[in-house]
């Protein structure tokens, strides 16, 4: 990565996520949720929306790559998950994606070299290394998307810019869709899934930036939507998509000037400028994500380092989103098990939560928690014993989580 600093200056690929309410920017302005989200200004990070929370993964503080996983329910108050540090190396410029009911971190730069490892987590607390040596070369400033039941890794920098495309159904076994796509080799690109296709937008090589837009349905054959979009050529920008529109935000132009414009398109060819100067200061290497119906811009690197979170509200957040009421996907456990199991859950707002284990007749076997929980990630443990301390017999049990007048359940199997 060091030999590439003339263009990228230790820059990172921006996060690519999905947003809602696509016409909102025409009416809405941006509001600063906080100007001190984390312990220090952050850039070169990834972000995902998962389990009703915002997650910021890894990144760079000053010139130091960091490994930390941070989450927030509102963009104002942030928390870090354990363990400290996480089991993977500190890194900046990773790619991240939500896939298969979990969060994934792929590659990046550890301060001395590029990485090619793949890690996943169902809860943000426990991370599993799927592979230390993925089929693609060690790289950073690449993009990742989930499309057609697979994770896709696109482009990036491994000592030189790449235009290869790789995919995997499990994060372990990787297949090369193409070693050289029709678009020019590049890093610090944006990619997104939209209208049943993978899209690549902009980016740069060692010498110049791009403003072309390409799409593919299979990752192997690519079609150029436009060789020169209405937005200026750029890298380190962010991209998002809704059901009907794609969005481009910020980045850095070919003259190394930072940007804070916002553009949208329904077809990738014709683009409309919503604003050429959003309320957040010009920046690159930032993350953008949506949660509920609020689009967020988080941190980044520009004429000043940024430790802020900006939001653009695109309509009232629904009661269903505000409610703490649990969903089965928010509570996970390891099953089958013999001597005990860990249970992980995500709550989206503060409220009282009751967690119990029940037998096949619906009778309560063990009360694991009955308390007011704050928004965030929670870990419980069932030892396999009932409330009187007696060993429960092997068999099928049900984890039941009750909150806000609703309940969710999951099947557990305890072996002999």
N, C-alpha and C positions, 0 to 999 in steps of 0.2 A: 504493500500500500504506500510505502514511503516514496517510491519513485513516481507515484501518481499524484502527489500533493500539488503540483503545479496547476492542476485543473480542479481537483476535488477538495484539497485542503482538509483532509481527514473528515470528509463529509459522509453522510449516511443516506441510504435509501429511505424514503418516507413511507409511512404506513398506508395501507390501502384498505379501506373499510366501506361498509354500506351505510347510506344515509336515507332519511325519509323526508316526505313532504317536499318534493323537488322544486316547487316554484317559490319557496319561501324567501330566498335572498332578494327577490325583486321588492319585497315589502319590509324585510327585517334588517335591523342593524346588529352589530356585534356588541356584546357586553363582557367586561372583564370579570370573570368569576373569582379569580385570585391572581395576585402578582407574586405570590410566594408559595407555589404549590409544593415544592420539594426542598430538600436541604440546601441545594445549590442549583444554579441554572443548568438546564439539561438540554442536550441536543443529541442527534445521531441515535435516537431511540426508535423502538417500534411500539405500536399500540394496537389493541384489539378491544372490541366490545364483546363481553362474554358473561353469561350468568346475570345479566342485568346490571353489570358494573363496568366501569372504565378500567382498563389495565394498561400500564406502561411498563415495558419490558426492556431491561438493559439500557444502554446508551452511553453517554460520555459527559462527565463533569469536568470542565476545564479541558485538559488533554488526557484525562484518565478514563479508560473504559470501566464500566461498572456492571455488576451482575444482577442488581436488585430488581425485584418484582413489586410494583406498587399498584394499588387499586383505590378507587373512589366511587361512591354512589352518586355524588353531586358535582364533582370537579373542583370542589373547594377544599374539603378535608381529605387528605390522602394517608394511606397506611402502607406499611411494608409487610410482606409475608415472610415467614421463616422457611427453612432454616437460614442461618446467617453464617457464611454466605450460602447461596444455593449450590447444588452439586456441579453445575456447569461453570466454565470459565467466564470471567468478566469479559464483556465484549461491547463494541458499538457496531453500527451498520449491519445489524442482523435483518433477516426477513422474518415476519411473523404472520400467522394465519390461524383462524378458527376452523377446525376440521374434525369430523368424527366425534363430536361432543367434547372436544378439548381444545386447549391452546397449544400452539407449536412454535418453537424457535428454531431457526435454520441458519447456520453459518454465522458470519460476521468477522470482525477483526479484534484480536485480543490485546493489541498494543504493540505486538512484535510480528505477528503474522496472521494470515487468514485461516478460517476454520471451515470444516465441512461436516460438522456434527449436526444431529437432529434430536431435539428434545421435545417431550410432550408432557402435558399436565391436565388432569381432569378438574383441578380445584385451585391451582396457583400455589399450593403448598408443597405437594409432592411432584417432583419432576423425574421422568424416566428417559434415559438415553436410548433412543431407538437405533441409532448407529453413530459411531464416531467417524466413519468414513463413508459418506454417501457417494453415490455414483458420479455426481458432479464434482468438479474441482473445488478446492477450498477457495472461498470468495467472500466478498462483501459488496455492499451497494447493489445488491440484486433485488428482485421482486419475487413475491410468492402470492399465489391465489389458490382458492379452492374452486374446482370446476369439474363437473361430471364425475363426482365420486372420487376425485384424486387431488393430491397436492401438486401444484406446479411451481417449479423454480425457473426463473426467467432472467437471462443475462447476468450482468454484474461484472466484477473486476477480480481477477485472480493473478495479477501481474500484467495482464492486458485485458482490454474490454472484450466481452463475450456476447454472442448472439445465439447461444444454444438454449434449448428448452428441454427440461426434464420433468418427469411426473412419477408419482408413487401412490399406491392405494393404501399403504401402511406405514410410510415413512422410513421403511427399512430397505425395500427393494425398489430401485430406481431405474426407469427406462428413459432413454434419450429419444424424444420426439423428433428433434432435429439438431444436428451439431452446428448448423448455420442457417438461421432463419433469413427470410428475405429482407428484413430490416437490418440496418448497419449495426455492427457491434457497439455496445453501449453499457454504461453503468449509471447509477443515480437516476434510473428511469422510474416511471409510474406504471402500474398495471392494475387492472380491475376486471371483474367479470360483469358483463352487461349484455342483456338481450340474448342470452345463451351462447355468448362468445367471450373469449379472452381478448383483452385490449391492451396494447402497449402504447404509451403516450410519452413522447419526448425523451429526455435523458441526454447524456453526453459521452464523448470519447475523450481521449487525452487533450484534444485540441479545440473542440467546438461543441456547442449544444444543438439539440434538435427540437423541432416542433412538428414532426410528422406523427401520424396516428395509424396504427395497424391493428387488424383483428384476425382471429383464428378460431375455428370451432373445435379443432383437434390438436392444436399446438404444433402441428407439423407443417401445414400449408398456411401461409399468411397473405392477407389482402390489404393493400394500402387504402385506407379511407381518405386520407389527404396527405400530400407531401409537405404541406405548409399550412398549419392551422392558423386561425386568426390571432391566437395568443402567441407572444413572442417565444422564440426558442429558449429552452430552460432545462435545468436539472434540479435535483433535490426538492422537487415540488411534491404536492399531494394530489391524489385523485380519489373520488368517491363516486358511487353510482346508486341510483334509485331504480324503481321499476321502469321509469320512462326517460331518465336523464343521466348523463355523466357530468361530473364537475371537476374542474382544475383549479387549484389554489396555490398561490405564492411560488416560491422557489428562487432560483438565481439565473439571471440571463447570461448571454454570451460575453457581456462586458463585466461580469462579476458584480453586477448590481443586484440587490435583493428586491424581491417583489412582494406585494400584498394584494394582488388582484384576484378576482373570482370570475370564472367563466363556466358556461354550461352548454350542453349539446344533446340533442335527441338521437343523433345518428353518427357522431364522431367526425362528420365532415363540416357541417355548418356550426359555428360557435358564436355565442352571444356573451358579451361582457356585462356582468351584473354590477360590478364595481371595479374600478382600476385602483382603488385605494381604500381597503377595508380599515376598520378602526384599530386592528392589531398591527404592530409595526412590521415593516418588511422583513422577511425571514426565509430561510431554507433549512433543510434537515430537521423539520418539525414533524409532528404527527397530527393527523386529523381523524376523528372518529365520530360516530353518532351513538347516542344511547337514548332510548325513548324517542322523543321528537326534537332533540337538541343536537345540533352539529357543533363540534368542539375543535378548537385549534390548541395544541399543547406544546409549549416550549419552542425550541429551535435556536438557530444560529443566524445572526444577521449583523447589523451594525453594532448591536449589543447582544450579549447573551441573554436568554430569556428563561424565566422561571414562572411563566404565567399560563393561565388557561382562559381562553375566550370562548364564548358560546353565542350561537345565533338560534333563538327559539323559533321553531317552525310550526307552532301551534301548541295547544294545551296538551300536556302529558295526560294520557288516559288514566282513569282510576285503576284499570287493571295493571298498568305499569307501576303506579305509585304504591299499590297494595303490596304488603309483605307476603300475602298468601302464597304458599310454597308451590313449586312445580316439581315433578319427579326429576326433571333434568337438573335441578339445582342441588339435589342431595344424592350423594354417591357413596358406595361402600364396596369393599372387596369381598366377593363371594364366589365360590364356597370358601369356608374357613373351618379350622378345627378348634382353636383355643381362644379366639377373639377376633374382632375386626374393627378397623378404624372407619369412621363415618365423617364425611366432609360435606359442608353445606354452605350456601351463599344466601344471605339475606339482603334485600334491596333497600329497605328502610328499617328504622328502629321499630321494635314491637315484641310482644310476648310470643314465644315459640315453645311448644311442647313436643318432645321427641320420645317415642316409646317403642318397645319391641313387643309384638303380639304373636301368639301362637296361631295355629291353623283354625282354631275355634273363635279367634278374635279376642281372646282373653289377654289382658296386659301381663307380660312377663317381667319387664324391667322398664323403669323410668330413667331415661338418660339425661334429660334436661327439661326444665320448666322454668323459664326465666325470660327477662327482657333482653333481647340481643340487639346490638348495634349493627348498622349496615356493614357488611364485609364477609370474610371467610371464617368459618368456624369448624373446629375439629372436636369430635366426640369419640368415645371408645365404648364398645360393648365387650365385656370379658367373657360372655357366654354364660353368665350366671343371672339368676333372678334377683328380685329385690331383697330376698332373705339371704343371699349369698350362696344359694345352692346351684350346683352345676345343672344347667338346662339340658334336657336330652337332645341327642342329634335329631335333626329334622328340618322342616321348612318353617321359617318365621317371616314376619312382615315388619319392616321399619315404617313407622307412621310418623309424619311430621304435620303438626297442626298449628295454624297461625291465621289470624285475621278472619276467622270463620270458615276457613278452607283447610283442606288436608291433601297430602300427597303420600304415596306409599311406594315401597320397593321390596322385592322378594329377596330373602336371605336364605342360604342353605348352610347349616352347621353339620360338618362331617363327624364321624366317630373318631 
